[in-house]
Structure formats: structure tokens, C-alpha cells
Amino acid sequence: MYGGLVRFVVKPGKRDAFLEIVRWSARCARESEPGTLRIDAWEVPGEPDVVYGYEAYTDAAAFEEHAKNPAVQEFGKRMDELVEGWTEVIPFGDSSASSAES
């Protein structure tokens, strides 16, 4: 399995637009990306402008296929408008162990 965890600091007033693209991306993946296992967005109390994104794929090739998703492309175009900054909390790579089938 291939995946990672990213911490996004969303610009004030842009949370809804940011989450709209994330939800769109999750729908696209569910409908047309068999190699995408998970796309999750997590909001944490005490961090009002932060969204954590967890993504898991069958392998790196599935991640590359996901990058072609229309929502991912749109997010790339609008990232400067929506996000103040981001950090890879867990860099994208292969997992050492997982309960998911791969």
C-alpha cells in the first residue's frame, strides 16, 4: 500500500471551498479510481484553520493515476487561493504493515 498524511492550513474564509474540492476528489476516486483505497479529510478541535488529508492507494502507480483526477487538477490551480501552507506529516511512501488488502 502507498499513502501519506498531509496537514493543510486553510486560508480564513476558504474552508468550505477547500472541503468542496476534497469531497469532489473523493467522489471522483470512488467512482473511477479502483487503486484509490482512501481519501479522508480530518478536522481537529483546537486547530480551526487546519485540515488533515489522509490518502491510501494500492501502489505508487495508483497515486499517479489519482493525480490526473479533475478535482486534483483544480486543487492544484487554486492551492494558492485556498491554502496558506501545508506539511507532509507522514511523507508519501510504501507502508510497512496494513490491515488493508493490497
DSSP file (Angstrom, degrees, kcal/mol; ACC not computed):
  #  RESIDUE AA STRUCTURE BP1 BP2  ACC     N-H-->O    O-->H-N    N-H-->O    O-->H-N    TCO  KAPPA ALPHA  PHI   PSI    X-CA   Y-CA   Z-CA
    1    1 A M              0   0    0      0, 0.0    94,-2.9     0, 0.0     2,-0.4   0.000 360.0 360.0 360.0 148.3    0.0    0.0    0.0
    2    2 A Y  E     +AB  57  94A   0     55,-2.6    55,-3.5    92,-0.2     2,-0.3  -0.977 360.0 113.6-126.4 136.5    1.2    3.5   -0.8
    3    3 A G  E     -AB  56  93A   0     90,-2.3    90,-2.0    -2,-0.4     2,-0.3  -0.985  31.3-156.5-177.7-173.3    0.0    6.7    1.0
    4    4 A G  E     -A   55   0A   0     51,-1.9    51,-2.2    -2,-0.3     2,-0.4  -0.979  20.6-115.6-172.9 172.9    0.6    9.6    3.3
    5    5 A L  E     -AB  54  90A   0     85,-2.0    85,-2.0    -2,-0.3    84,-1.6  -0.994  26.8-170.3-129.0 126.8   -0.8   12.2    5.6
    6    6 A V  E     -AB  53  88A   0     47,-2.7    47,-3.2    -2,-0.4     2,-0.6  -0.935  13.9-147.3-121.7 140.9   -0.7   16.0    4.9
    7    7 A R  E     -AB  52  87A   0     80,-3.1    80,-2.0    -2,-0.4     2,-0.4  -0.937  18.1-166.8-107.6 117.2   -1.6   18.9    7.1
    8    8 A F  E     -AB  51  86A   0     43,-2.9    43,-2.3    -2,-0.6     2,-0.7  -0.883  14.5-151.9-105.1 133.2   -3.1   21.9    5.3
    9    9 A V  E     -AB  50  85A   0     76,-3.0    75,-3.1    -2,-0.4    76,-1.2  -0.921  24.3-149.9-100.4 109.8   -3.5   25.3    6.9
   10   10 A V  E     - B   0  83A   0     39,-3.2    73,-0.3    -2,-0.7     5,-0.1  -0.574  16.9-110.1 -85.3 140.3   -6.5   26.7    5.1
   11   11 A K    >   -     0   0    0     71,-2.8     3,-2.2    -2,-0.3     4,-0.3  -0.365  48.4 -85.2 -65.9 146.3   -6.9   30.5    4.5
   12   12 A P  T 3  S+     0   0    0      0, 0.0    -1,-0.1     0, 0.0    37,-0.0  -0.253 115.6  13.9 -53.9 134.7   -9.6   32.2    6.5
   13   13 A G  T 3  S+     0   0    0     -3,-0.1     4,-0.2     1,-0.1     3,-0.1   0.462 107.6  89.7  80.0   2.0  -12.9   32.0    4.8
   14   14 A K    <>  +     0   0    0     -3,-2.2     4,-2.6    68,-0.1     5,-0.2   0.375  50.7 100.1-110.6   2.2  -11.8   29.3    2.4
   15   15 A R  H  > S+     0   0    0     -4,-0.3     4,-3.0     1,-0.2     5,-0.3   0.914  83.3  49.2 -57.2 -47.0  -12.6   26.2    4.4
   16   16 A D  H  > S+     0   0    0      1,-0.2     4,-2.1     2,-0.2    -1,-0.2   0.921 113.4  45.8 -61.8 -44.9  -15.9   25.5    2.5
   17   17 A A  H  > S+     0   0    0     -4,-0.2     4,-1.7     2,-0.2    -1,-0.2   0.902 113.9  50.1 -64.2 -40.9  -14.2   25.8   -0.9
   18   18 A F  H  X S+     0   0    0     -4,-2.6     4,-2.0     1,-0.2    -2,-0.2   0.951 113.2  44.7 -61.3 -50.9  -11.3   23.7    0.2
   19   19 A L  H  X S+     0   0    0     -4,-3.0     4,-2.8     1,-0.2     5,-0.2   0.822 107.0  60.5 -66.8 -30.6  -13.5   20.9    1.6
   20   20 A E  H  X S+     0   0    0     -4,-2.1     4,-2.2    -5,-0.3    -1,-0.2   0.924 107.7  44.7 -60.8 -44.0  -15.7   21.1   -1.6
   21   21 A I  H  X S+     0   0    0     -4,-1.7     4,-2.7     2,-0.2    -2,-0.2   0.900 112.6  51.6 -67.5 -40.1  -12.7   20.2   -3.7
   22   22 A V  H  X S+     0   0    0     -4,-2.0     4,-2.3     2,-0.2    -2,-0.2   0.923 111.5  47.0 -62.3 -43.7  -11.7   17.4   -1.3
   23   23 A R  H  X S+     0   0    0     -4,-2.8     4,-2.3     2,-0.2    -1,-0.2   0.897 111.8  50.9 -65.5 -39.4  -15.2   15.9   -1.4
   24   24 A W  H  X S+     0   0    0     -4,-2.2     4,-2.8    -5,-0.2    -2,-0.2   0.921 109.8  50.2 -61.3 -45.0  -15.2   16.1   -5.2
   25   25 A S  H  X S+     0   0    0     -4,-2.7     4,-2.5     1,-0.2    -2,-0.2   0.904 109.4  51.1 -60.8 -42.3  -11.9   14.4   -5.3
   26   26 A A  H  X S+     0   0    0     -4,-2.3     4,-2.6     2,-0.2    -1,-0.2   0.906 111.0  48.7 -62.6 -41.6  -13.1   11.6   -3.0
   27   27 A R  H  X S+     0   0    0     -4,-2.3     4,-2.4     2,-0.2    -2,-0.2   0.933 110.9  49.9 -63.5 -45.9  -16.2   11.1   -5.3
   28   28 A C  H  X S+     0   0    0     -4,-2.8     4,-2.1     1,-0.2     5,-0.2   0.921 113.1  47.3 -57.9 -44.0  -14.1   11.0   -8.4
   29   29 A A  H  X S+     0   0    0     -4,-2.5     4,-2.2     1,-0.2     7,-0.3   0.925 111.8  49.3 -64.2 -45.3  -11.8    8.4   -6.8
   30   30 A R  H  < S+     0   0    0     -4,-2.6    -1,-0.2     1,-0.2    -2,-0.2   0.880 117.6  41.4 -61.4 -38.7  -14.8    6.3   -5.5
   31   31 A E  H  < S+     0   0    0     -4,-2.4    -1,-0.2    -5,-0.2    -2,-0.2   0.764 134.9   8.5 -83.4 -27.1  -16.4    6.3   -9.0
   32   32 A S  H  < S+     0   0    0     -4,-2.1    -3,-0.2    -5,-0.2    -2,-0.2   0.340 105.8  78.0-143.8  11.9  -13.4    5.9  -11.3
   33   33 A E    ><  +     0   0    0     -4,-2.2     3,-1.8    -5,-0.2    -1,-0.1  -0.742  41.2 175.8-127.9  85.8  -10.2    5.0   -9.4
   34   34 A P  T 3  S+     0   0    0      0, 0.0    -1,-0.1     0, 0.0    28,-0.1   0.756  81.7  59.1 -62.1 -22.3  -10.0    1.4   -8.3
   35   35 A G  T 3  S+     0   0    0     27,-0.1    23,-2.5    22,-0.1     2,-0.7   0.540  83.2  92.7 -84.3  -6.1   -6.5    1.9   -7.0
   36   36 A T  E <   +C   57   0A   0     -3,-1.8    21,-0.3    -7,-0.3     3,-0.1  -0.805  48.1 175.3 -89.7 115.7   -7.5    4.6   -4.6
   37   37 A L  E     +     0   0A   0     19,-2.2     2,-0.3    -2,-0.7    20,-0.2   0.850  62.3   3.3 -87.6 -39.0   -8.3    3.0   -1.2
   38   38 A R  E     +C   56   0A   0     18,-2.0    18,-2.2     2,-0.0     2,-0.3  -0.996  42.0 178.4-152.0 141.8   -8.9    6.1    0.9
   39   39 A I  E     +C   55   0A   0     -2,-0.3     2,-0.4    16,-0.2    16,-0.2  -0.885  27.5 171.6-136.9 110.3   -9.2    9.8    0.8
   40   40 A D  E     -C   54   0A   0     14,-2.9    14,-2.6    -2,-0.3     2,-0.5  -0.945  22.4-157.8-124.2 140.9  -10.1   11.2    4.2
   41   41 A A  E     -C   53   0A   0     -2,-0.4     2,-0.4    12,-0.2    12,-0.2  -0.977  14.3-167.3-115.8 130.2  -10.2   14.8    5.5
   42   42 A W  E     -C   52   0A   0     10,-2.9    10,-3.0    -2,-0.5     2,-0.4  -0.962   8.6-162.8-121.4 132.2   -9.9   15.3    9.2
   43   43 A E        -     0   0    0     -2,-0.4     8,-0.1     8,-0.2    -2,-0.0  -0.941  14.0-153.1-111.3 138.1  -10.7   18.4   11.2
   44   44 A V    >   -     0   0    0      6,-0.5     3,-2.0     3,-0.4     6,-0.2  -0.924  19.6-113.5-117.3 130.0   -9.3   18.6   14.7
   45   45 A P  T 3  S+     0   0    0      0, 0.0    -1,-0.0     0, 0.0     0, 0.0  -0.307 104.9  30.6 -55.5 141.0  -10.7   20.6   17.6
   46   46 A G  T 3  S+     0   0    0      1,-0.0     0, 0.0     2,-0.0     0, 0.0   0.338 106.6  77.4  90.0  -7.6   -8.3   23.4   18.6
   47   47 A E    X   +     0   0    0     -3,-2.0     3,-1.9     3,-0.1    -3,-0.4  -0.625  55.7 170.6-129.3  72.9   -7.0   23.8   15.0
   48   48 A P  T 3  S+     0   0    0      0, 0.0    -1,-0.1     0, 0.0   -38,-0.0   0.731  76.9  41.3 -63.4 -25.2   -9.8   25.8   13.3
   49   49 A D  T 3  S+     0   0    0    -37,-0.0   -39,-3.2   -40,-0.0     2,-0.4   0.161  98.4  96.5-107.2  19.0   -8.0   26.5   10.1
   50   50 A V  E <   -A    9   0A   0     -3,-1.9    -6,-0.5   -41,-0.2     2,-0.4  -0.901  44.2-178.7-115.4 137.0   -6.3   23.1    9.7
   51   51 A V  E     -A    8   0A   0    -43,-2.3   -43,-2.9    -2,-0.4     2,-0.4  -0.997  15.5-150.0-129.7 128.1   -7.5   20.1    7.7
   52   52 A Y  E     -AC   7  42A   0    -10,-3.0   -10,-2.9    -2,-0.4     2,-0.5  -0.820  10.3-156.7 -95.0 135.6   -5.5   16.8    7.7
   53   53 A G  E     -AC   6  41A   0    -47,-3.2   -47,-2.7    -2,-0.4     2,-0.5  -0.959   7.5-170.8-117.3 121.9   -5.7   14.8    4.5
   54   54 A Y  E     +AC   5  40A   0    -14,-2.6   -14,-2.9    -2,-0.5     2,-0.4  -0.937   8.2 179.9-110.0 130.7   -5.0   11.0    4.6
   55   55 A E  E     -AC   4  39A   0    -51,-2.2   -51,-1.9    -2,-0.5     2,-0.4  -0.991   6.3-176.4-132.0 139.1   -4.7    9.2    1.3
   56   56 A A  E     +AC   3  38A   0    -18,-2.2   -19,-2.2    -2,-0.4   -18,-2.0  -1.000   5.0 178.0-137.7 138.6   -4.0    5.5    0.6
   57   57 A Y  E     -AC   2  36A   0    -55,-3.5   -55,-2.6    -2,-0.4   -21,-0.2  -0.872  42.3-112.8-133.5 161.4   -3.5    3.7   -2.7
   58   58 A T  S    S-     0   0    0    -23,-2.5     2,-0.3    -2,-0.3   -22,-0.1   0.869  95.0 -26.3 -64.5 -34.1   -2.8    0.2   -3.8
   59   59 A D  S  > S-     0   0    0    -24,-0.3     4,-1.5   -58,-0.1     3,-0.4  -0.953  75.3 -81.0-165.4 178.1    0.6    1.4   -5.1
   60   60 A A  H  > S+     0   0    0     -2,-0.3     4,-2.2     1,-0.2     5,-0.2   0.833 123.5  59.2 -63.4 -32.5    2.5    4.4   -6.4
   61   61 A A  H  > S+     0   0    0      1,-0.2     4,-2.0     2,-0.2    -1,-0.2   0.884 103.8  51.1 -64.2 -37.4    1.1    3.9   -9.9
   62   62 A A  H  > S+     0   0    0     -3,-0.4     4,-2.3     2,-0.2    -1,-0.2   0.875 108.3  52.4 -66.6 -36.8   -2.4    4.3   -8.4
   63   63 A F  H  X S+     0   0    0     -4,-1.5     4,-1.7     2,-0.2    -2,-0.2   0.924 108.8  49.8 -62.2 -44.5   -1.3    7.5   -6.7
   64   64 A E  H  < S+     0   0    0     -4,-2.2     4,-0.4     1,-0.2    -2,-0.2   0.876 110.5  50.3 -62.5 -37.7    0.0    8.8  -10.1
   65   65 A E  H >< S+     0   0    0     -4,-2.0     3,-1.5     1,-0.2     4,-0.2   0.898 107.1  54.7 -66.1 -40.2   -3.3    7.9  -11.7
   66   66 A H  H >< S+     0   0    0     -4,-2.3     3,-2.3     1,-0.3     6,-0.3   0.855  95.5  67.0 -60.5 -35.2   -5.2    9.8   -8.9
   67   67 A A  T 3< S+     0   0    0     -4,-1.7    -1,-0.3     1,-0.3    -2,-0.2   0.692  94.1  59.6 -61.6 -16.9   -3.1   12.9   -9.7
   68   68 A K  T <  S+     0   0    0     -3,-1.5    -1,-0.3    -4,-0.4    -2,-0.2   0.529  77.0 122.3 -86.1  -7.6   -5.0   13.0  -13.1
   69   69 A N  S <> S-     0   0    0     -3,-2.3     4,-2.2    -4,-0.2     3,-0.4  -0.297  71.3-126.5 -55.1 133.3   -8.3   13.3  -11.2
   70   70 A P  H  > S+     0   0    0      0, 0.0     4,-2.2     0, 0.0     5,-0.1   0.842 109.5  52.2 -55.8 -35.7  -10.1   16.6  -12.3
   71   71 A A  H  > S+     0   0    0      2,-0.2     4,-2.7     1,-0.2     5,-0.2   0.887 108.0  50.7 -69.4 -37.6  -10.6   17.7   -8.7
   72   72 A V  H  > S+     0   0    0     -3,-0.4     4,-2.3    -6,-0.3    -1,-0.2   0.913 110.8  49.6 -64.8 -41.6   -6.9   17.2   -8.0
   73   73 A Q  H  X S+     0   0    0     -4,-2.2     4,-1.6     2,-0.2    -2,-0.2   0.915 112.2  47.6 -62.5 -43.1   -6.0   19.3  -11.1
   74   74 A E  H  X S+     0   0    0     -4,-2.2     4,-1.8     2,-0.2    -2,-0.2   0.904 109.7  53.1 -64.4 -42.0   -8.5   22.0  -10.0
   75   75 A F  H  X S+     0   0    0     -4,-2.7     4,-1.2     1,-0.2    -1,-0.2   0.915 106.0  53.9 -59.6 -42.8   -7.0   22.0   -6.5
   76   76 A G  H  < S+     0   0    0     -4,-2.3     3,-0.3     1,-0.2     4,-0.3   0.886 109.7  47.6 -58.3 -39.6   -3.5   22.5   -7.9
   77   77 A K  H  < S+     0   0    0     -4,-1.6    -1,-0.2     1,-0.2    -2,-0.2   0.820 121.1  36.3 -69.6 -31.3   -4.7   25.5   -9.8
   78   78 A R  H >X S+     0   0    0     -4,-1.8     4,-1.8     1,-0.1     3,-0.7   0.371  83.3 105.0-105.5   3.7   -6.4   27.0   -6.7
   79   79 A M  H 3X S+     0   0    0     -4,-1.2     4,-3.0    -3,-0.3     3,-0.2   0.886  80.5  51.7 -55.3 -44.6   -4.0   26.0   -4.0
   80   80 A D  H 34 S+     0   0    0     -4,-0.3    -1,-0.3     1,-0.2    -2,-0.1   0.836 112.2  48.1 -62.6 -31.1   -2.5   29.5   -3.6
   81   81 A E  H <4 S+     0   0    0     -3,-0.7    -1,-0.2    -4,-0.1    -2,-0.2   0.820 123.0  31.3 -74.5 -32.7   -6.1   30.9   -3.2
   82   82 A L  H  < S+     0   0    0     -4,-1.8   -71,-2.8    -3,-0.2     2,-0.4   0.761 112.0  55.3-100.6 -29.5   -7.2   28.2   -0.6
   83   83 A V  E  <  -B   10   0A   0     -4,-3.0   -73,-0.2   -73,-0.3    -1,-0.1  -0.908  45.7-167.3-122.3 132.8   -4.1   27.2    1.4
   84   84 A E  E    S-     0   0A   0    -75,-3.1     2,-0.3    -2,-0.4   -74,-0.2   0.825  78.6 -33.8 -78.4 -34.4   -1.6   29.3    3.5
   85   85 A G  E     -B    9   0A   0    -76,-1.2   -76,-3.0     2,-0.0    -1,-0.3  -0.975  54.7-149.5-175.1 167.5    0.7   26.3    3.8
   86   86 A W  E     -B    8   0A   0     -2,-0.3     2,-0.4   -78,-0.2   -78,-0.2  -0.991   3.3-162.3-152.1 156.1    1.0   22.6    4.0
   87   87 A T  E     -B    7   0A   0    -80,-2.0   -80,-3.1    -2,-0.3     2,-1.0  -0.999  25.7-124.5-140.2 137.9    3.3   19.9    5.5
   88   88 A E  E     -B    6   0A   0     -2,-0.4   -82,-0.3   -82,-0.2    -2,-0.0  -0.763  26.7-179.0 -80.4 106.4    3.7   16.2    4.9
   89   89 A V  E    S+     0   0A   0    -84,-1.6    -1,-0.2    -2,-1.0   -83,-0.2   0.919  85.5  18.9 -72.2 -45.2    3.2   14.8    8.4
   90   90 A I  E    S-B    5   0A   0    -85,-2.0   -85,-2.0    -3,-0.2    -1,-0.4  -0.956  97.9-129.9-121.7 108.4    3.8   11.3    7.0
   91   91 A P  E     -     0   0A   0      0, 0.0   -88,-0.2     0, 0.0     2,-0.1  -0.213  33.5 -92.6 -58.7 147.6    5.6   11.6    3.7
   92   92 A F  E    S+     0   0A   0    -88,-0.1     2,-0.3   -90,-0.1   -88,-0.2  -0.386  75.1 110.9 -63.0 133.5    4.1    9.6    0.8
   93   93 A G  E     -B    3   0A   0    -90,-2.0   -90,-2.3    -3,-0.1     2,-0.2  -0.967  67.5 -50.1-179.5-174.4    5.6    6.2    0.5
   94   94 A D  E     -B    2   0A   0     -2,-0.3   -92,-0.2   -92,-0.2     2,-0.1  -0.568  54.1-120.5 -81.4 141.0    5.0    2.4    0.9
   95   95 A S        -     0   0    0    -94,-2.9     3,-0.1    -2,-0.2    -1,-0.1  -0.449   5.7-148.1 -78.4 154.5    3.5    1.1    4.1
   96   96 A S  S    S+     0   0    0      1,-0.4     2,-0.3    -2,-0.1    -1,-0.1   0.751  82.9   0.1 -89.3 -29.6    5.4   -1.3    6.3
   97   97 A A        +     0   0    0    -96,-0.0    -1,-0.4     0, 0.0     2,-0.3  -0.975  68.2 171.1-158.0 147.8    2.2   -3.0    7.5
   98   98 A S        -     0   0    0     -2,-0.3     4,-0.1    -3,-0.1     0, 0.0  -0.991  37.6-139.2-157.8 151.4   -1.5   -2.6    7.0
   99   99 A S  S    S+     0   0    0     -2,-0.3     2,-0.2     2,-0.1    -1,-0.1   0.574  82.2  95.8 -84.4 -11.5   -4.9   -4.2    7.7
  100  100 A A  S    S-     0   0    0      1,-0.1     2,-0.2    -3,-0.0    -2,-0.1  -0.510  82.3-116.5 -78.7 145.8   -5.9   -3.3    4.1
  101  101 A E              0   0    0     -2,-0.2    -2,-0.1     1,-0.1    -1,-0.1  -0.586 360.0 360.0 -74.8 143.9   -5.6   -5.8    1.4
  102  102 A S              0   0    0     -2,-0.2    -1,-0.1    -4,-0.1    -2,-0.0   0.354 360.0 360.0-133.7 360.0   -3.2   -4.8   -1.4
